[in-house]
Amino acid sequence: MPAVERFAHAGATLVVEREGHGRPVYVLVHGIGMGRSVFADLVRHLHDGEVVAVDLPGYGEAPEPARVLTMERTADLVAAYLREHVGRPAVLVGHSMGSQVVLEVAVRHPALVERFVMVGPTVDPSARTAPRQLGRLLRDIAVESPRVIGRGAREYVRAGPRLRTKFRAMLAHRPEEVLARAHAPALVIRGEDDLVAPRAWCRRVAEELPDGRLAEIAGHGHETMIRDAAPAARLIRAFAADVG
């Protein structure tokens, strides 16, 4: 059975679920309005190591902090957990807003990161407004399966009334300004039909990372790790095993 624990640091709390053992250690960080439960299918496929899935503060089962955290402070919280409870470099996997968090962990706490994966990375600078981001997200979700829509709707409700403030915190972060400082090997994954993370933006992210590469998954949109996570898992496992 997975072990679930709470980790409090600097006034904010993570809820962490751990499953499996050995190396690599995969750390899964969800996107805006979501929680660790959206990774259920992905976890089943990452059976070659230990999987650590988190609820960020104010998402899933994690309590709301007194103030909404920036992406940088969220990264510091995740890093504090890794330092105290993992104790070795991990493979960080961030989806959507979570990609901004794992990027900042790689920049601010490089000793904790073996490799990192940005899946459907936000925020494309050409659409750094709430209406444009929401519009893209709604168009992307409209073609998803009822399972994905239902799970996403449930998690957005759980994210609470401060979701607008959380959205502003996501939009305020500028990943393009720190990409060049993330020196760990990095993989950028996008669904071929992802409307939230356009191909041109994902290509730019991969090119501006010092050791970045881009992969696309055919027939998937932004929620590629929720609906049929097997293709994403294969890419992540191969990347984690690449020691060259």
N, C-alpha and C positions, 0 to 999 in steps of 0.2 A: 504493500500500500504506500502511496506517496506520503511524504512527511510535509506538513504545513506548519509554518512558523511565522511569527511577526518579528520585524526588526525595526526598532525606533532609533532615530539619529537626528540630531539638530532640529527637533520639533516636528519631524515627519515620520511616517510609518509605511513600510513595505509589508505586504503579505507575500510570502514566498512558498512555493510548492516544489519539492525536490523528488526526483525519481531516478532510479538506476544508479550506476556507480562506474568508476573508472574514468578513463580519458578518451576523448576530450570532455570537458565540461561545457555544455551549451547553456547560455543564459538568454532567455527569451523575454523581450521587452515589447509590449503591445503598443497600439496606436491610440489616437485620441478617441475618447468615449468607449474604449474597450476594456478588457481585463484578461487575466491569464487563461480564462476558460476558452477563449477563441483559439488557443493553440492545442486543443485536445488532440486533433488529428495529427498535427505535426509531431507532437511528443511521441506518439505511437511509432513514428517512422525514425525517430532519432534514437535507436536502440543500441547504438555502438558506444555510448558513453553515458554520463550523468546529465540530466536535464534539470535546469533551474528556471522556473517560470515565475514571473513576478506580477503582482498587482501594484501599480504605482500609486502614490498617495491620492486619495479621492476617486479611485477607480476600483471596480470589482468589489472585493471585500475589504479593501484598505480604507481606513478612516480619512476624512477630509483634514488636511493640515489647516493651521490657522490662516495661512496665506497660500495662494496658489504658487507652486514652485515654477521657476524658470527652467528651461531645458538644461542650463548649466548646473543649477542646484539639484535638479533631478539626477543628473549624471553623477554628481558628488555623492548623493545618497546611495545610488546603485554601487558606486565604487567602494563606499564604506562597508556595505554588506559583503562585497567580494573580498575585501581585505580581511575582514574579521571572520568570515564563515566559509570561504572557498580556499583562500590561501595559495592559489596558484593561477597562472594566466589562463583565461577562459576564452572560448569562442562566443562572442556576443552577437546575437541576432535580433535586430530591431525591425519592426514592421511599421510603415507609415511614420507617425510622430515618433515611434520608438527608434526609428533609424536616426533621428536627430539626437536622441539620448545616447545611443551607443557610439555615435560619432564623437560626441563630447567626452564620453568616457575614454575613448582612444586618444583624444587630444590632451585631456587634463590628467589622465592617470594611465599612461602608456604601459607601465610595468604590469598592469592587471589584465592586459589584453593580448592574447595570442594571435587572434585574427578577429575580424568583425564582418558582419553581413548586414547590408542595408536593403530591405525589401520594400519596394514601392516608396522610395524616399520622398519626403516632403521637406521644405516647402519650395516648390518651383518659383524662382524670383519673378517670373512673368505673371504669376497669379497670386501675389502675396496680399490678397484681401479676403475677408471672410466670405463675401458673396461668391467670388470666383472659386474658392476652395470648396465651399458647400455645393455649388452648382456642379462641379466636376464629380464630387463624391456621390451626389444623388443620381447623376446620369450613370455612373459606374455601377452603383448598387441596383439600379432599375433592371439590369439584365442578369442579376445574380439569381441563384436558386432561392426558393422560400426558406430553406434551412439557414442560409447565410443572412438573409434579410431578417429572419426572426431572431437569430442570435445577436446580430448587430443592434437591433432595436432594443432588446432586453438590456444589453450592456450600456447603451446610451442612456436609458432610464436610470440605471444604477449609478451613472456618472454624476447625477445630481444637478441641482439648479445652478451650480457655478460653472457649467460647461462652457458658457460664453467666455468667461474669464480665462478658462483653460485654453480655449481656442486662441484667444489673444496672445497668451504666453507662447503657444506654438508658432504663431505668425511672427512674433517679435524676433524669434531666433533666425539667424542668417547662416545656414550651413555653408554656403559658398565662401564665406570669409574664413573658415577654419579647415576646409578640406585638405589644404596643402600641409597642415600640421599633424595629420593623422598618419603615422608612418607604418603602422601594422598592416600586413596584407589584408586587402578588403575585397569583398565581392558585392556587387550591386545586382539585385534581381528585380525584374519587373515582369508583370504579366503582359503578354503581347497586346492585350486590349485595355490596358490600364489607362483610364482617363485622368486620374489624379496625378500620376507620375509619368508625364510624357517621355517618349523615347529620347528626344533631344536633351531634356534635363537629366535623365539617367545617364546618358552618354557623357554629358559634361561632368557629372559627379564622378564617374569612373575615371575619366581622363585627368581630373584635377587632384585625385587622390594619388599620393606618391607610389603606391603599389596597388592599384585598383584594376578591376576587370568587370565586365558587364555580361550578364546572361539574361535571356528572355525565355519565358515559358508560354508556349503556344496555347491558345484557347482559354486563357485566364485573364482576369482583370485585376483590380487593386486588392481584392481579398484572396489572393492566390494561396495563402497559407491557411485559409479557413475551409475553402471548398477544394477537396482533393489535394491535400498537402504533399502527396507523394513526390510529384516532380520537384517541388522546392526542396524537400528533404534530401532527395538524391543530389541536388546541386550543393547543398550545404554540407552534406557528409563528404562528398568528394573534395570540396574546398578545404574542409577541416583536416582531411588526410593528406593533403598536398604539402609535402615537406620540402619541395624544391624551391 
